[in-house]
């Protein structure tokens, strides 16, 4: 599991107040209420030095979709490699 995936799991747990999932589920719905969703997106933006557009965030229905979006972002790749502040 990559650092990005591990951080996403911890951020989901923090935003929802639930136990941290042990793996990225490719099909399980996020089931996050809107206020928790905003908190999650802000946490991910801070950690990975990126901006997630509201329009994009609305389409994240699974953990895998969220991780895939982050992995496609060059700032996140740089953070994963330790080359960003």
C-alpha positions in Angstrom: 0.0 0.0 0.0 1.4 3.4 -1.0 1.7 6.4 1.4 -1.1 8.1 -0.6 -3.4 5.2 0.1 -2.5 5.0 3.7 -3.1 8.7 4.2 -6.4 8.5 2.4 -7.5 5.7 4.7 -6.5 7.7 7.8 -8.1 10.9 6.5 -11.4 9.0 5.8 -11.4 7.6 9.4 -10.7 11.1 10.8 -13.4 12.8 8.7 -16.0 10.2 9.6 -15.1 9.4 13.2 -15.1 5.7 12.3 -12.3 3.1 12.6 -9.6 3.3 9.9 -10.3 1.0 7.0 -7.5 -1.6 6.5 -7.5 -1.4 2.7 -8.7 0.7 -0.2 -12.0 -0.9 -1.2 -12.5 -0.5 -5.0 -16.3 -0.7 -4.8 -17.5 0.2 -1.4 -19.3 3.6 -1.3 -17.6 6.3 0.8 -20.9 7.2 2.5 -19.6 10.4 3.8 -22.0 13.3 4.7 -21.3 16.6 3.1 -19.6 18.3 6.1 -17.3 15.3 6.6 -16.6 15.4 2.8 -15.5 19.0 3.0 -13.2 18.1 5.9 -11.8 15.2 4.1 -11.1 17.1 0.9 -9.4 20.0 2.9 -7.2 17.5 4.7 -6.1 15.8 1.5 -5.4 19.2 -0.2 -3.2 20.2 2.7 -1.3 16.9 2.9 -0.7 16.7 -0.8 -0.2 20.3 -1.7 -3.0 20.2 -4.3 -6.4 21.6 -5.1 -9.4 19.4 -5.6 -12.1 21.1 -7.5 -15.6 20.9 -6.0 -16.9 19.5 -9.3 -14.3 16.6 -9.1 -15.0 16.0 -5.4 -18.7 15.5 -6.1 -17.9 12.5 -8.3 -15.8 10.6 -5.7 -18.2 7.8 -4.7 -15.6 5.2 -3.8 -12.2 5.2 -2.0 -10.6 4.0 -5.2 -11.9 6.9 -7.2 -10.4 9.3 -4.7 -7.1 7.6 -4.6 -7.0 7.4 -8.4 -7.6 11.2 -8.7 -4.8 11.9 -6.2 -2.4 9.6 -7.9 -3.0 11.3 -11.3 -2.1 14.7 -9.8 1.6 15.7 -10.3 1.8 17.4 -6.9 0.6 14.2 -5.2 3.2 12.2 -7.1 5.9 14.6 -5.9 4.7 14.4 -2.3 4.7 10.6 -2.5 8.3 10.8 -3.7 9.2 13.3 -1.0 10.1 16.1 -3.4 7.5 18.6 -2.2 7.9 20.7 0.9 
